[in-house]
């Protein structure tokens, strides 16, 4: 049913359950899983120091995504797993990625919310509201 499944990840261990859920679904449908990590871009112009900082964050994210990709590829050899890193605002980047890659389903981890700090809800809530496709939130 779902051929292109997106798993946005914050690189936490909790993401592994979400990845496994997406892979289980992909096995059933002969689908493709995309792992996506978005580095949250700070406002304003960037200089060389900030760019170097983003580069270090991207390298760390790539290491984690590569480890997951290799480990899960061994467990799910019939599913193609792709890793991607973007820089920008998380919800808009996730939605943009969906459109570019023709994503059918987004599978995300749930997060607890502190309304004092996040008056507009969690990332999964924002994505569920604005995504052009279905969103499965894994608890």
Secondary structure as a PSIPRED ss2 file (coil, helix, strand):
# PSIPRED VFORMAT (PSIPRED V4.0)

   1 X C   1.000  0.000  0.000
   2 X C   1.000  0.000  0.000
   3 X C   1.000  0.000  0.000
   4 X E   0.000  0.000  1.000
   5 X E   0.000  0.000  1.000
   6 X E   0.000  0.000  1.000
   7 X E   0.000  0.000  1.000
   8 X E   0.000  0.000  1.000
   9 X C   1.000  0.000  0.000
  10 X C   1.000  0.000  0.000
  11 X C   1.000  0.000  0.000
  12 X C   1.000  0.000  0.000
  13 X C   1.000  0.000  0.000
  14 X H   0.000  1.000  0.000
  15 X H   0.000  1.000  0.000
  16 X H   0.000  1.000  0.000
  17 X H   0.000  1.000  0.000
  18 X H   0.000  1.000  0.000
  19 X H   0.000  1.000  0.000
  20 X H   0.000  1.000  0.000
  21 X H   0.000  1.000  0.000
  22 X H   0.000  1.000  0.000
  23 X H   0.000  1.000  0.000
  24 X H   0.000  1.000  0.000
  25 X H   0.000  1.000  0.000
  26 X H   0.000  1.000  0.000
  27 X H   0.000  1.000  0.000
  28 X H   0.000  1.000  0.000
  29 X H   0.000  1.000  0.000
  30 X C   1.000  0.000  0.000
  31 X C   1.000  0.000  0.000
  32 X E   0.000  0.000  1.000
  33 X E   0.000  0.000  1.000
  34 X E   0.000  0.000  1.000
  35 X E   0.000  0.000  1.000
  36 X E   0.000  0.000  1.000
  37 X E   0.000  0.000  1.000
  38 X E   0.000  0.000  1.000
  39 X E   0.000  0.000  1.000
  40 X E   0.000  0.000  1.000
  41 X C   1.000  0.000  0.000
  42 X C   1.000  0.000  0.000
  43 X C   1.000  0.000  0.000
  44 X C   1.000  0.000  0.000
  45 X C   1.000  0.000  0.000
  46 X C   1.000  0.000  0.000
  47 X C   1.000  0.000  0.000
  48 X H   0.000  1.000  0.000
  49 X H   0.000  1.000  0.000
  50 X H   0.000  1.000  0.000
  51 X H   0.000  1.000  0.000
  52 X H   0.000  1.000  0.000
  53 X H   0.000  1.000  0.000
  54 X H   0.000  1.000  0.000
  55 X H   0.000  1.000  0.000
  56 X H   0.000  1.000  0.000
  57 X H   0.000  1.000  0.000
  58 X H   0.000  1.000  0.000
  59 X H   0.000  1.000  0.000
  60 X H   0.000  1.000  0.000
  61 X H   0.000  1.000  0.000
  62 X H   0.000  1.000  0.000
  63 X H   0.000  1.000  0.000
  64 X H   0.000  1.000  0.000
  65 X H   0.000  1.000  0.000
  66 X H   0.000  1.000  0.000
  67 X H   0.000  1.000  0.000
  68 X H   0.000  1.000  0.000
  69 X H   0.000  1.000  0.000
  70 X H   0.000  1.000  0.000
  71 X H   0.000  1.000  0.000
  72 X H   0.000  1.000  0.000
  73 X H   0.000  1.000  0.000
  74 X H   0.000  1.000  0.000
  75 X H   0.000  1.000  0.000
  76 X C   1.000  0.000  0.000
  77 X C   1.000  0.000  0.000
  78 X C   1.000  0.000  0.000
  79 X C   1.000  0.000  0.000
  80 X E   0.000  0.000  1.000
  81 X E   0.000  0.000  1.000
  82 X E   0.000  0.000  1.000
  83 X E   0.000  0.000  1.000
  84 X E   0.000  0.000  1.000
  85 X E   0.000  0.000  1.000
  86 X E   0.000  0.000  1.000
  87 X E   0.000  0.000  1.000
  88 X E   0.000  0.000  1.000
  89 X C   1.000  0.000  0.000
  90 X H   0.000  1.000  0.000
  91 X H   0.000  1.000  0.000
  92 X H   0.000  1.000  0.000
  93 X H   0.000  1.000  0.000
  94 X H   0.000  1.000  0.000
  95 X H   0.000  1.000  0.000
  96 X H   0.000  1.000  0.000
  97 X H   0.000  1.000  0.000
  98 X H   0.000  1.000  0.000
  99 X H   0.000  1.000  0.000
 100 X H   0.000  1.000  0.000
 101 X H   0.000  1.000  0.000
 102 X C   1.000  0.000  0.000
 103 X C   1.000  0.000  0.000
 104 X C   1.000  0.000  0.000
 105 X E   0.000  0.000  1.000
 106 X E   0.000  0.000  1.000
 107 X E   0.000  0.000  1.000
 108 X E   0.000  0.000  1.000
 109 X E   0.000  0.000  1.000
 110 X C   1.000  0.000  0.000
 111 X C   1.000  0.000  0.000
 112 X C   1.000  0.000  0.000
 113 X C   1.000  0.000  0.000
 114 X C   1.000  0.000  0.000
 115 X C   1.000  0.000  0.000
 116 X C   1.000  0.000  0.000
 117 X C   1.000  0.000  0.000
 118 X C   1.000  0.000  0.000
 119 X C   1.000  0.000  0.000
 120 X C   1.000  0.000  0.000
 121 X C   1.000  0.000  0.000
 122 X C   1.000  0.000  0.000
 123 X H   0.000  1.000  0.000
 124 X H   0.000  1.000  0.000
 125 X H   0.000  1.000  0.000
 126 X H   0.000  1.000  0.000
 127 X H   0.000  1.000  0.000
 128 X H   0.000  1.000  0.000
 129 X H   0.000  1.000  0.000
 130 X H   0.000  1.000  0.000
 131 X C   1.000  0.000  0.000
 132 X C   1.000  0.000  0.000
 133 X C   1.000  0.000  0.000
 134 X E   0.000  0.000  1.000
 135 X E   0.000  0.000  1.000
 136 X E   0.000  0.000  1.000
 137 X E   0.000  0.000  1.000
 138 X E   0.000  0.000  1.000
 139 X C   1.000  0.000  0.000
